[in-house]
Amino acid sequence: MKIIGIAGYSGSGKTTLIEKVIPLLVKEGLRVSLIKHAHHEFDLDHPGKDSHRHRMAGATEVLITSSNRWALMHELRGAAEPTLDEQLKHLAPCDVVIVEGWKHHAMPKIEVHRKLSEKPLLFPEDSSVIAVASDESLATALPQFDLDDAQAVTEFMVKYLGLRKAAMHVVK
């Protein structure tokens, strides 16, 4: 399983770029998973539903399953937030994991930058940044992609990570 980060500040376009890149990777025959880090509290559950009631009653884990999907919710109940490496162990085998967030974690990452955000760039201080996707040309020797060119970003990811395309998976 290969790992690549998509990093940048809130509002830079990370999620939009990722939602364009994932189908292109899948079209190549690759199995893609994603881990998104949230800096705020979130909940996938709804008050009043059985699973929410069970969590509120004190269950540490609640697994909800159906014929279409399943989700495991784990309450930390005061424990430390798991590291990215610990979270990766929960994923099923895949070809590539895209990590959104963890912008200060040491992993190869593509920085997403939007000029209007007026946020500082990561790459001058972060040697883990391997490329930049932006809506402006930046003074760097790193590979640069237009923020809207998901195809170029995908091709870079496939090449950089050494991912095998679908045609290479076929055994004749």
C-alpha positions in Angstrom: 0.0 0.0 0.0 1.4 3.3 -1.1 0.6 6.6 0.8 0.5 10.1 -0.6 -0.7 13.2 1.2 -2.8 16.1 -0.3 -2.0 18.9 2.0 -2.8 22.6 2.3 -4.9 25.0 4.3 -8.6 25.0 4.6 -10.3 26.4 1.5 -7.3 25.6 -0.8 -9.2 23.1 -2.9 -7.9 19.8 -1.5 -11.2 18.0 -1.3 -12.2 19.1 -4.8 -8.9 18.0 -6.3 -9.1 14.6 -4.5 -12.7 14.0 -5.7 -11.4 14.5 -9.3 -8.2 12.3 -8.8 -9.9 9.3 -7.2 -12.0 8.3 -10.2 -9.0 8.7 -12.5 -7.0 6.3 -10.2 -9.9 3.9 -10.1 -10.2 4.1 -13.9 -6.6 2.9 -14.0 -7.7 -0.2 -12.1 -6.3 0.9 -8.8 -7.9 0.3 -5.4 -8.0 3.7 -3.6 -8.6 4.4 0.1 -8.7 7.8 1.8 -8.0 9.0 5.3 -9.2 12.5 6.1 -8.1 14.3 9.3 -10.6 16.6 10.8 -9.4 19.4 13.2 -12.9 19.6 14.6 -15.3 17.3 16.2 -17.4 15.3 13.8 -20.1 12.7 13.9 -21.4 10.2 11.4 -24.2 9.2 13.6 -27.6 10.9 14.3 -29.2 11.5 17.7 -32.1 9.2 18.2 -30.8 6.4 16.0 -30.0 3.1 17.7 -26.2 3.3 17.0 -26.0 6.8 18.5 -28.0 5.7 21.5 -25.5 2.8 22.0 -22.5 5.1 21.8 -24.1 7.6 24.2 -24.8 4.7 26.6 -21.0 4.1 26.7 -20.1 1.6 24.0 -16.5 2.1 22.9 -17.1 0.8 19.4 -20.3 0.6 17.3 -20.2 -1.1 13.9 -23.1 -0.4 11.6 -23.6 -2.7 8.6 -25.9 -3.0 5.7 -25.9 -4.7 2.3 -24.2 -1.6 0.8 -21.6 -0.5 3.4 -20.4 -0.7 6.9 -18.8 1.8 9.3 -17.0 1.4 12.5 -17.2 4.2 15.0 -14.7 4.2 17.8 -15.0 6.6 20.8 -11.7 7.7 22.2 -13.3 8.4 25.6 -10.3 10.6 26.6 -7.6 8.5 25.0 -5.0 10.2 22.8 -5.8 10.6 19.2 -4.3 7.7 17.2 -1.4 8.5 14.9 -1.7 8.3 11.1 0.3 5.1 11.2 -2.1 3.6 13.7 -5.1 4.6 11.6 -3.6 3.1 8.4 -3.7 -0.3 10.1 -7.5 -0.2 10.0 -7.7 0.0 6.2 -8.2 -3.0 4.0 -5.4 -3.8 1.5 -5.4 -1.3 -1.4 -3.0 0.2 -4.0 -2.9 3.7 -2.7 -4.1 5.7 0.3 -4.7 9.4 -0.1 -4.3 11.3 3.1 -6.1 14.6 3.4 -4.8 16.6 6.3 -1.9 15.8 8.5 -0.1 18.5 6.6 2.9 18.4 9.1 3.3 14.7 8.9 6.4 13.4 7.2 5.1 11.6 4.1 5.3 12.5 0.4 2.6 15.1 -0.2 1.3 17.3 -2.9 0.6 20.8 -1.6 -2.6 22.4 -2.7 -2.4 26.2 -2.7 -4.9 28.9 -3.7 -3.6 32.4 -4.3 -6.6 34.1 -2.8 -6.3 32.2 0.5 -3.3 34.3 1.4 -2.0 31.4 3.5 1.7 30.6 3.7 3.1 27.9 1.5 4.2 24.6 3.1 7.0 23.6 0.7 9.6 26.1 1.6 9.7 24.6 5.1 8.5 21.1 4.5 10.8 18.8 2.6 8.1 16.2 2.3 6.3 18.2 -0.3 7.0 16.6 -3.7 4.8 18.8 -5.9 2.4 21.7 -5.9 -1.0 22.1 -7.4 -2.0 25.8 -7.5 -3.9 28.5 -9.3 -0.7 30.5 -9.7 2.9 29.9 -10.8 5.2 29.6 -7.9 9.0 30.1 -7.5 10.0 26.5 -6.9 11.9 23.7 -8.7 9.2 21.3 -7.5 6.8 19.9 -10.2 3.8 22.3 -10.5 0.3 21.5 -11.7 -2.7 23.7 -12.4 -5.1 23.3 -9.5 -7.8 22.2 -12.0 -5.6 19.6 -13.9 -6.5 16.5 -12.0 -5.3 14.3 -14.9 -1.7 15.7 -14.6 -1.8 15.3 -10.8 -3.0 11.7 -11.2 -0.3 10.9 -13.7 2.3 12.4 -11.4 1.0 10.3 -8.5 1.0 7.1 -10.5 4.6 7.7 -11.7 6.0 8.9 -8.4 4.5 6.1 -6.4 5.3 3.4 -9.0 1.7 2.4 -9.2 0.9 -0.2 -11.8 -1.8 0.6 -14.2 -4.8 -1.8 -14.8 -3.3 -3.1 -18.1 -0.3 -4.3 -16.1 -2.5 -6.3 -13.7 -3.9 -8.5 -16.5 -2.1 -11.8 -16.7 -2.2 -13.4 -20.2 
